[in-house]
Amino acid sequence: MNRCECPTQESLGCLTNLSAMAARNFLTRQLALNGIDMTIEQFKVMVVLWKEKSSTQQNIADFVGKDKTSITRLIAGLEKRSLIQRATACQDKRCNLVTLTPQGSALEKPTMEVLKQANESLQRHFNPEELAITLRVLKQMCLMLNYTQKESE
């Protein structure tokens, strides 16, 4: 069965999940085609560091929406490639501080440019009014689901 042939083709959850997976794969391919060896998950970690310059693993995990084990694995991969470095925070030996290396900093501009071009290329295929409606609906869905999740806790 084709992944886009969702058993419940009118399911928001199914279609948004399939769209997100397809977009993640598309963007990862675009990065690779431009010589940037980074997954979208790794990109999310780098975004935090490009903005903050350094951050704790827990803050990165919260931003990316991953558990500590997944973040540790992502950070280890980026560290192995010398894009980031980890050090124990002085105040709390259990807390790792993650910082960019010069190589990691140097990737910001080309990576952001590739993703900007990829998004523009993708969005060109959509009617601007329909795209605006889709973005608005998805933002509302995120707000509603986040609100409902917090409300039920």
N, C-alpha and C positions, 0 to 999 in steps of 0.2 A: 504494500500500500504506500502510495506517495504521502510524505509527511503532511502535505497541505490538504490531503483528503481526511481531515479530522472527522471522527465519527459523529461529533456534534458540531457541524460546520457553522452554526450560529452561536457557538459558545465564546464569549469574550475571553475567558480564561485560556481556552485552547488556542484561539487565534492570536492572542497577544503573546503567549508563550512561543508559538511557532514563529511569529514575526521577530521576536527578540532573539531566538536562536539563529534565524537566518541573517539578521542584521549583524549579530556578533561574528558569525562566520564570514560574512561579506567584508566587514571592517578588518578582521584579522588577515584575510587574503590581501586586502589593499595595502596593509602595512608590510606584509611579506613581499609583495610585488615592488615595493619601494625600498627594499633592503632593511626594513626595520623588523627585527626578530622579537616580537612582543605580542602576547595575546591581549584580548580586551580586558581580561581579569588582571593581568600585570599592568596594563595601561591605567586601570582604576587606582591601583596602588601608587603609580607614578604621579597621577594627577594630584593626589593628596600632597605628595612631597614637592611637586613643582609649585604648589600653592604655599605650603607651609615651610618648605626647606627641610624640616625635620618633624617627626611625629612619633608618638608611641605606637607600638603594634596594636594596642587596644583601640586607639583612635582610628587607625587605618581600618581595622576590622569593622568598627561601627560605621564608617563611611561607606565601605565597600559592601557591607551587609553579609559578611562571611564570618564563620566561626574562627576561633583562634588557630586551630589546626590547619585550616585552609590558608589562612593568612601567613602562618609560619612557613608553609610550603612555597607560597608565592614569593615571599620575601627571600627565602633561601635561594630560589632560582635567580632572582634579580641580583642578589649579593654575589652569587657564583659568577655572574657575568660582569661584576664590578660596576654595576649601575647604582647600587646603594651600599651602605654599610650599617652594621648594627653595633650598638654598644650598650652596656648595662647603664641605666640611669643611676646617678650617684645616690639619689634619695631612696630608691627602692630597688634592691638587687633583683627582684622578680620582673621589673619593668624594663623592656628593651626600647631604646631610642633608635629610630631608623632615620638616617640622613642620606641625602644625595651625594654621589661622588661627582667629580667634574664630568665624567662620561655620561652619567645619568642626567645631569643638567643640560648637557649638549644635545640630548635627544628630544628635549621639549619642543623646540621650534619645528624641526622636521616632522615629528610625530603629529603635532597639532595641525600642521598644514596638510598632511596626507588625510587625516580624518575629516578636516574641513572640506577638502575636495571630494572625498568619498560621499559625504552627506549631501553636498550640492549635487553631485552626479545622481544620487539616488532620488533626491527630492524633485529633480527636473522631470521625472516621469509622472508626477502627480499634478493634478489641477491645484493651483495655489489656494483656492477657497476650500476645496475638500481637505487639503493638507492642514489648513488652519483649524478646521472643524475637528479633524482627527486628533491633532495635538491637544486641542482644548478638552475633548472628551477623555483622552488618556490622562491628562493632568487631573481632571475631576475624579476619574476612577482611582488614581493614586491617592489623592487627598481623602476620598471617601473610605477607601479600604484601610488606610493608615489610621484614620479617625476611628473607624469601627473596631480595628484591632486593639487600639489603646483603650477604647471604651469597654471592651469585653475582658480586659485583663484584671 
